[in-house]
Structures are given as structure tokens and as C-alpha cells.
Amino acid sequence: MSVQTWFSSGEMVAQPGAQLTLPLSIQNLSQSAETYTVVPAGLSASWTAIERSSITLFGGSQDVVDVVVTPPEITTTSAGPTVIAVRVIPLSAPDDTVVAEIVLAIQPFDDRRIVSLQPVQRARHRATYEFMVENHGNELASCRLKLVDTSERIDGSFDPPAVGVAPGGASLVRFKAKARRGFFRRATRTLDFEVEAEQQGHDPAIASMSLVQPPTIPGAAIVRTLTIAALLGGLAAAWFGVIRPEIRNAATELVDERIAELTPEPVDGATPAPATTAVDNDAAIETSTADDSDGEPSFIRLTVDAPILGTADASQPIAEDITFDLTDIRVENSLNDTGIAQLFINGAQVYQWSLSNIRGQYFEPRITPIRLQPGDNLTFSVKCDAKGATSTADTCSTRINIGGRTRPA
């Protein structure tokens, strides 16, 4: 054997997605100069890059070559010990090839997601949602499903209540939801809630869902009922206030005329009988109408370029002479960045989205509008955890389109 090679360090720890440089020592044991080819070997060869793939050494000399190892952050990069091998081949004697090995301890990483198949359901009281719990990490995910509803208006059960998902796998879960209150409603009501897949010692995966409840007594039926009641009330008022007094007065006049005909003329000097007088009472009903306008369609677009591992926001105030009814929202994550996006009204959070669950764009309809008064402030905030795999920018670029209607204040 004319060459000897070894790694200068012992067992190392490697994090998937991060680079690790390992020094490799090569010594020429022969008395003449020799050129060596250094190539990666083994199952981890695709992770390994050699700084100098060809090296020439004089007899008895040695040199150090840097070996750069980058374990990919994918599900097939298993957590645990992995052997990194490098083959050193002498050009003059290929049969004297030697292999240097070192053991890397690959660390586990988490990437768990909830993908909702029906984020919005329309039902009076009960609805069934289906969603996938996906594991994009490199270790087994044993998650317990949990309902998050701060308003305490939604209850339900998960089938199954817990799942175990292997790396690169997915599991289907059904959530049977039911509304706790609001059996009688005049208008449509939207109940927003979240489902969470949690495991102790790991970050939870969260997805937002909505239950849209139609009115149990439609507003049109209430309007028709009130109209009929008002019509009947008007007829009753006309009967008792106008028609009935007129009939009584007419009858009284006829009776007085008949009595006058049957009464003999008074004798001279006698006091004549007093005349009967009929009094007319008129009644009036006033009606008023109100002109209700639906308002003008309007859109607000906010763009946030948040630095990686940082937070940024963009704001838009409502003009002093209008009101704005928020009806729908579309969040755009065209570069598939990861992080958290939030929408605030006057500093109070009304929505939160996980960007890892948004691929391209996500539409958030609201059946019940949110009324914003003049001077109210809309703020869109983005916390950037990592940029998308195809992004060439140094920021997370996220946009939100807010649709609604404006009316004069």
C-alpha cells in the first residue's frame, strides 16, 4: 500500500440542510511523487463534495483535503448514524485504492403539516371535515388531534383521535363538528376555528376551518311577516278610526231625522227642542321609506417583504369619509415561503395563517361582513421563517387582497 488516508476528527453531528466540512489527511508512503484522485463513495456520495478532487504528493509527504458534506433536508435523510466514505485512487497503481470513513450523527428535523380537504362547510348544526396530516420530516410523527376554538361555539370529535405518520407519509383524519349554541338565527353566521396536531417536544401543525350556518328563520320571511302585520294593523286602525265612526254618525243622523219627522210642532211660547249635531273625526296614517344602498365594491392590497427570521408589516387606514365592510380575503404566497401571516384591525388579531399550508394562494370568504369605521386601521404582518425553495430573493414576499364594499360615513 503506497498511500494512507484518514479523517482528522472523530464522530461528528450533522443537521439536515446545513453544510459540514471534514478535513481528510492523505500521506504518500512511497519514495516517488504520485498523483491521487479523491472521489466520494458509499450511499452518501450524493451529499459529499471534494474541495480538490486531484492532488499530487512527493514521496513521504502528506496534505489535507476538505470534504464538504450537506445532508439534504428531505424525508429520506434518516436520523441516526450514517457513514461518510471517501475513496483515494493512485493514478499509477489503481489497485492500491484506499477508503477513509467517518460516522456522522444525522439530527432529526420536523416538518409537519395539516392540509384541509374542506376548509369551509355550510350546515345548520353539524358538519364533517376531512384533512390530511402530512409528515415531511425525517422521524416518526405521533400526533394527538386537538380542537382550538376560543369562542367555545364549536364542539366535536376526531376519527382517529391520534395518528402516527412515517417520514414522507400522510394520514386521513375526519372531524365531526357541531355548533353548541345559536339554534335560532335571523342571518347567516360564520364560526371560525382551528385544528391542531401536537406532539410533546415538537411544534404543532395548525389549520384554519370555518362552519357557515344559514339562518333558521330567513330575513325575507321576517320582512314578509312584518309587512303583513303592518297591513293588518293599518286596516284595523282604519276600521276603528275612520269607517266605524262614520257609520255610527250616519246612523245617528238618520235616527235624528226620523225623530224630527215624528215630533209635532211646538206650541207658541214653548222652548224648541235642541238640534242634534254630528261630529266628524278624521284619522291619518304616515308612512316612511328608507333608501338602503349596497355600497361600492372596493379592494385593499397590502404587500410585505419580511427578512428571513424577521417580521415586517404593512398598514392601510380607512378614509375619514367612508365605512368599509370586509367580505373576503385572499392570501398570496407565490414563492411557497414558510412562516406566520396575521391580519389585525386596530391592533386586534382577526386572522392567522401558517404560510407552510398555503401553496400559491388561499381564499378566505366571509358570509358575515366585518364593518370598519372611518379611521380604523388594517395591518398585515408576516413573520418569515424560511424562503421558498425556488425563491432567489433574500426575503419572504407575501401579499393580501382584502375585498369589501364602501359606503359614505
C-alpha positions in Angstrom: 0.0 0.0 0.0 1.6 3.3 -1.2 -1.0 5.7 0.3 -2.6 6.2 3.7 -5.7 8.4 4.4 -7.8 9.2 7.4 -10.2 11.8 8.8 -8.7 14.1 11.4 -11.9 14.3 13.5 -13.9 11.6 15.3 -17.7 11.1 15.1 -19.5 14.3 14.1 -23.1 15.7 14.4 -24.8 17.0 11.2 -28.0 18.9 10.8 -30.0 18.2 7.6 -29.9 21.2 5.3 -26.6 22.5 6.8 -23.0 22.2 5.5 -20.3 20.4 7.4 -16.6 20.5 6.5 -14.4 17.5 7.3 -10.6 17.6 6.9 -9.2 14.4 5.2 -5.4 13.7 5.6 -3.6 11.9 2.7 0.0 10.6 3.0 2.2 9.3 0.2 4.1 6.3 1.7 6.2 5.7 -1.5 9.6 7.3 -2.3 8.4 8.8 -5.6 5.8 11.5 -6.4 2.3 10.3 -7.0 -1.0 11.9 -8.1 -4.2 10.8 -6.4 -7.9 11.1 -7.4 -10.2 11.7 -4.5 -13.9 10.8 -5.0 -16.9 10.3 -2.6 -18.2 6.7 -2.2 -21.0 4.9 -0.4 -24.7 5.7 0.0 -23.9 9.3 1.0 -21.9 10.1 -2.1 -24.6 12.4 -3.4 -24.3 14.6 -0.2 -20.5 14.8 -0.4 -18.3 17.3 -2.4 -14.5 17.2 -2.5 -12.7 20.5 -2.4 -9.8 19.2 -4.5 -10.6 16.0 -6.5 -7.0 15.6 -7.7 -3.8 16.0 -5.5 -0.1 15.4 -6.2 2.3 14.5 -3.3 6.0 14.0 -3.2 7.4 10.8 -1.7 6.8 10.7 2.1 4.8 13.9 2.1 1.1 14.5 3.2 -1.7 17.0 2.6 -5.2 17.8 3.9 -8.3 18.0 1.6 -11.6 19.4 2.8 -14.6 17.2 2.4 -17.9 19.2 2.4 -21.0 17.2 3.5 -24.5 18.6 3.1 -27.3 16.2 4.2 -30.5 17.2 2.4 -33.5 18.3 4.4 -35.8 15.7 3.0 -37.8 12.7 4.4 -35.3 10.1 3.0 -32.5 11.6 5.1 -32.9 9.2 8.1 -32.0 10.4 11.5 -29.2 8.5 13.2 -25.6 7.3 12.4 -24.6 7.5 8.7 -21.2 6.5 7.3 -19.4 9.1 5.0 -16.8 7.3 2.8 -14.1 8.8 0.5 -12.0 6.8 -2.0 -8.4 7.8 -2.7 -7.1 6.3 -6.0 -3.4 6.4 -7.1 -3.1 7.1 -10.8 -0.1 4.8 -11.3 -1.5 1.9 -9.2 -5.3 1.9 -9.1 -5.3 -1.4 -7.3 -3.8 0.3 -4.3 -7.0 2.4 -3.7 -7.8 3.1 0.0 -11.1 4.2 1.6 -11.5 6.6 4.5 -14.7 6.5 6.6 -16.2 8.6 9.3 -19.6 8.3 11.1 -22.0 11.3 11.1 -24.9 11.5 13.6 -27.8 12.9 11.4 -30.1 15.0 13.6 -33.9 14.8 13.3 -35.9 17.7 12.0 -39.7 18.4 12.0 -41.9 19.5 9.1 -45.5 18.6 9.9 -48.5 20.0 8.0 -52.3 19.8 8.0 -53.9 20.0 4.6 -57.6 20.6 4.8 -59.7 19.0 2.1 -62.9 21.0 3.1 -61.8 24.2 4.9 -65.3 25.7 4.7 -68.5 23.7 5.3 -72.1 25.1 5.1 -74.5 23.3 7.5 -77.2 24.2 10.1 -75.8 22.4 13.1 -73.4 19.5 12.2 -70.7 19.0 9.5 -67.9 16.6 8.8 -64.4 17.8 7.8 -61.6 15.8 6.2 -57.9 16.7 6.4 -54.5 15.1 5.9 -51.8 15.1 8.5 -48.5 15.0 6.5 -45.0 14.3 7.8 -42.3 16.0 5.8 -39.7 15.4 8.5 -37.2 12.5 8.9 -38.6 10.8 12.0 -41.9 9.3 13.1 -44.6 11.8 14.0 -47.0 10.6 16.7 -49.6 13.4 16.9 -52.7 13.9 19.0 -55.5 15.9 17.3 -56.9 18.9 19.2 -59.7 21.5 18.6 -58.8 25.1 19.1 -61.9 27.4 19.5 -61.5 30.4 21.8 -65.2 31.4 21.3 -66.4 27.9 22.6 -69.0 27.8 19.9 -67.8 24.6 18.2 -67.5 21.1 19.7 -66.8 17.7 18.0 -64.7 14.6 17.8 -61.7 13.3 15.7 -61.6 10.0 13.9 -59.0 8.8 14.8 -58.1 10.9 17.8 -54.3 10.4 17.3 -52.2 9.4 14.3 -48.7 8.0 13.7 -47.2 9.2 10.4 -43.9 7.8 9.0 -41.5 10.2 7.3 -42.9 11.2 3.8 -46.3 9.7 4.7 -49.8 11.1 5.3 -52.8 10.1 7.3 -56.5 11.0 6.7 -58.5 12.3 9.7 -62.2 13.2 10.0 -63.5 15.8 12.3 -67.2 15.7 13.2 -68.1 19.2 14.2 -71.3 20.6 15.8 -72.4 24.0 16.9 -73.0 24.5 20.6 -75.4 27.5 20.5 -77.5 29.5 18.1 -80.4 27.3 17.2 -82.5 30.3 16.1 -80.7 32.8 13.7 -82.1 35.6 11.6 -78.9 35.9 9.5 -76.0 33.7 8.3 -73.3 33.1 10.9 -69.7 32.1 10.3 -67.9 30.1 13.1 -64.1 30.1 12.7 -61.9 27.5 14.5 -58.6 25.6 14.2 -57.5 22.0 14.4 -54.0 21.2 15.7 -51.8 18.2 15.5 -49.5 18.3 18.6 -46.7 16.1 20.0 -44.8 16.8 23.2 -41.5 18.5 22.4 -42.4 19.4 18.8 -44.0 22.4 17.2 -47.7 21.8 16.4 -49.2 21.8 12.9 -52.3 24.1 12.6 -55.1 24.5 10.0 -58.0 27.0 10.0 -61.5 25.9 9.2 -65.0 27.6 9.2 -68.6 26.4 9.7 -71.1 28.6 7.9 -74.6 28.4 9.4 -77.6 29.6 7.3 -80.4 31.4 9.0 -83.1 29.2 10.7 -85.7 32.0 10.1 -84.7 33.8 6.8 -84.7 37.6 6.9 -87.1 37.7 3.9 -89.7 35.7 5.9 -89.3 38.1 8.8 -89.8 41.1 6.4 -92.9 39.5 4.9 -94.4 38.8 8.3 -93.8 42.4 9.5 -95.3 43.7 6.2 -98.5 41.6 6.7 -98.7 42.6 10.4 -98.3 46.3 9.4 -101.1 45.9 6.7 -103.4 44.2 9.2 -102.6 46.9 11.8 -103.4 49.6 9.2 -106.7 48.0 8.3 -107.7 47.8 12.0 -106.7 51.4 12.5 -108.8 52.5 9.5 -111.8 50.5 10.8 -111.8 51.8 14.3 -110.5 55.3 13.4 -112.5 56.2 10.3 -115.0 53.7 9.0 -116.7 52.7 12.2 -117.2 56.3 13.5 -118.6 57.3 10.1 -121.1 54.5 10.2 -122.2 55.5 13.7 -122.5 59.2 12.7 -124.6 58.3 9.7 -126.9 56.1 11.7 -127.2 58.8 14.4 -128.2 61.4 11.7 -130.9 59.1 10.2 -132.4 58.4 13.6 -132.4 62.2 14.5 -134.2 62.9 11.1 -136.8 60.3 11.8 -137.5 61.5 15.3 -137.8 65.1 14.0 -140.4 63.9 11.4 -142.5 62.2 14.1 -142.3 65.1 16.6 -145.3 67.6 16.5 -144.6 71.3 16.1 -144.1 73.1 19.4 -146.9 75.5 20.7 -146.1 79.3 20.6 -144.1 80.3 23.6 -142.7 76.8 24.1 -139.0 76.1 24.1 -137.9 74.3 21.0 -136.0 71.1 21.3 -132.3 71.3 20.8 -130.9 70.1 17.5 -128.6 67.1 17.3 -125.1 67.8 15.8 -122.8 65.1 14.3 -119.1 65.5 14.7 -116.7 64.0 12.1 -113.3 62.7 13.3 -110.6 62.1 10.6 -107.6 59.9 11.1 -104.3 59.9 9.1 -101.5 57.3 8.8 -98.0 58.4 7.9 -95.6 56.0 6.2 -91.9 56.5 5.6 -89.3 54.6 3.4 -85.6 54.3 3.7 -83.2 54.0 0.8 -80.7 51.3 1.6 -77.6 51.1 -0.7 -75.3 48.1 -1.0 -72.2 50.3 -1.4 -69.4 50.3 -3.9 -67.1 47.3 -4.4 -63.6 48.1 -3.2 -60.3 46.3 -2.7 -57.2 46.8 -0.5 -53.9 45.2 -1.4 -51.0 45.0 1.0 -47.5 43.6 0.3 -45.0 42.6 2.9 -41.3 41.7 2.3 -40.2 40.2 5.6 -36.5 39.4 6.2 -35.6 35.8 6.9 -36.1 35.0 10.7 -37.6 38.5 11.0 -41.1 40.2 11.0 -42.5 43.0 8.9 -45.9 44.6 8.3 -47.9 46.9 6.1 -50.9 49.1 7.2 -53.8 50.8 5.4 -56.2 53.2 7.3 -59.9 53.6 6.3 -60.6 57.1 4.9 -62.4 59.6 7.2 -65.5 59.9 5.0 -66.3 56.2 4.4 -67.1 52.9 6.1 -65.7 49.6 4.8 -67.5 46.2 5.0 -64.8 43.4 4.8 -66.3 40.4 2.9 -63.4 38.3 1.6 -59.6 37.8 1.8 -57.1 36.2 -0.5 -53.5 35.5 0.8 -50.8 35.1 -1.9 -47.7 33.0 -1.2 -46.4 32.5 -4.7 -42.9 31.5 -3.7 -44.1 28.9 -1.1 -42.3 30.7 1.8 -42.8 29.4 5.4 -43.8 31.4 8.4 -46.8 33.0 10.0 -49.1 35.7 8.5 -51.6 37.7 10.6 -54.3 40.3 9.9 -55.0 42.9 12.6 -57.8 45.5 12.9 -56.9 48.4 15.2 -54.2 46.2 16.8 -56.6 43.2 17.4 -55.8 40.0 15.6 -58.7 38.7 13.5 -56.9 36.1 11.3 -53.7 34.0 11.4 -52.4 31.7 8.7 -49.5 29.3 8.5 -47.6 30.0 5.2 -46.4 26.4 5.0 -50.1 25.4 4.5 -50.5 27.9 1.6 -49.2 26.9 -1.8 -49.7 29.7 -4.2 -52.8 31.4 -2.7 -55.6 30.8 -0.2 -59.1 32.3 -0.4 -60.9 33.2 2.9 -64.6 34.0 2.2 -66.7 35.7 4.9 -70.5 35.4 4.7 -70.9 37.9 7.6 -69.1 41.2 6.7 -66.8 42.9 9.2 -67.7 46.7 9.5 -64.7 49.0 9.7 -65.4 52.6 10.7 -63.6 55.8 9.4 -60.1 56.0 10.8 -59.9 52.2 11.6 -56.5 50.7 10.6 -55.8 47.4 8.8 -52.4 45.8 9.4 -50.9 42.8 7.6 -47.9 41.3 9.5 -45.6 38.5 8.3 -43.0 36.5 10.3 -40.6 34.9 7.8 -39.1 31.5 8.9 -37.6 30.5 5.6 -37.9 31.4 1.9 -39.3 29.1 -0.7 -37.0 26.5 -2.4 -37.4 28.3 -5.8 -37.0 31.8 -4.4 -33.9 33.9 -5.4 -34.8 36.8 -3.0 -33.5 37.4 0.5 -37.0 38.0 1.9 -40.4 36.3 2.2 -42.7 38.2 -0.2 -46.3 37.8 0.8 -49.4 39.7 -0.3 -53.0 40.0 0.9 -56.0 41.2 -1.1 -58.9 42.4 1.0 -62.3 42.8 -0.7 -65.4 44.5 0.5 -67.8 47.4 0.0 -67.5 51.1 0.9 -70.3 53.4 1.9 -70.4 57.1 2.8 -69.9 57.6 6.5 
